[in-house]
């Protein structure tokens, strides 16, 4: 695999990676730590995640910092207005539009989410993106195929 694929984890996927030591989202963080793939997130996602952890699992805040540091997280710049407008037209949901816009601007290979309603079941949205959108399991299957090819 000549270049490391860039994966963008949304808030739900990052939360799952911190919450569960054995799930697919945690495996993605481990692959990032090993340098196999690049982890990308936006400032918006990180703010949302920190708020969710403070409300639902404050005991994981230290683990949150440790895992993201070990995963070599790359934080995107704020989204461009053009990408934000395009994403909002596709989703109709401001929070999801911010996630999509950031992923568009950085040029990721895959957006990982657990958001069934707004992302995974939105076939038109997924087909309009220049990157794949799926669950942690979908991503792991895709990256496994890339490793076998490379």
N, C-alpha and C positions, 0 to 999 in steps of 0.2 A: 504494500500500500504506500505509494509515493508520498502523498500528503495525508496528514491526519484529518479525518472528517471533523467538522465543527458541528456540535450539537448544542441547541438552545433548549434549556429546561425551563418550563414555565413554573409558576408558584406551586401548583399542585404536584408537579413531578419532583421539584426540589424538596417540598415538604415530605413527600413519601420517601425520598432518599435519606432524609435525616431521621424520620420516624421509625423506619423499618431497616434493621441491619441485614435482612436477607432478601429483600425484594429486588426487582429489576432496576428500579431507580437508584438503589445503593450500588448495584453492580456497575451502572453507568459512571457513578462517582469514582468507583475503584478503577475503571478503565481510564478515566481522566488522570487519576493519580499515577497510574503506570505509564502515562504519556502516549497511550494508544490513540486517544481522541482528544479533541479540544472542547472544553466546557465554556459556554458563553451564556451570559444572562444580562438583563438590563437593570439599571438602577431601580426602575419601577418594580420589577419582580422581586428584587432583594428587599425593598421596603415593605412590600406586601408580605413577603415570607417572614420577615422579622416581626411584623405585627401579628401574623397568625401564630407564630411560635410563642410570642409573649402572652397571647390570649389562651392558647390551647395546650402548650407544652413548654412552659418557661424553663423547665429543667434541661431542655435540649439546646439552649442558646449557646453554650460553650461548644457543644458538639457541632452546631451549625457553623461557627467560625472555624473550627478545626477542619471539618470536612471540606469546606470551600477553599481553605488555604491549601490543603493537600491535593485538591483536585485542580489546582492551578487555574482557578476561575478567571476568565477574561470578562470584564464589565464593559458593555457597549457604551457609546456616547448616547446622549438623548436622541430620540428618533427625529427624522426629518419630517417636515410638515407634509410633504408629498407622500411619503410612505404611510403616515398616520391617516391621511384622507383616504388613500386607497384601501387600507386595512379597515377603516371604519365603514366604508361603503360595503365591504364584504361581510363584516360581522354584525354591524348595528349595535355592538356592545363596546363601550369605551375602554374598559379594562383589557378585553381580549385584543382590541385594535392596537393598544400600546404594545402588547406582546408581539403581535404579528409585525408591526412596523419596525420594532427593534431587530427582529429576526431578518426581515427584508433588508434593512440597512447594512447589517454585518455580513450578509451573504452566507448563511449557515447551510449545511447539508440536510439537517433534520431538526424539526421542532418536536420535542417530547412533551406530552400533556396527558392529563387524566380527565380533562374537561370534555365529557361526552356530548353535552348539549350544544355548546358553542363551537367546538373544534372538531372532535372526532366524528360526529354525525353530520357535519356540515360539508357535504360532498362538493358543492360548488366552491366553497372556500378552499378546501384542500386541493382541488384541481387547478385553482387560480394561482397557487403558490409555486415559486420556482424551487422549492424544497419540499421534502416529504414531511408529513405530519402524522404522528402516531403515538402509541403508548410506549412505555419503557420496553415492553416485550417486543413490540414491532421494531423499535430501534435496535435492540440487541440482535434480532434476527437479521436485520439489514447489515449491521456492522460485521456480523459473523460472515456473511456472504462476501463483503468487501475484503475481509482478511483472507478468505480462501482464494479469492480472485488474485490478490496481490501477492 
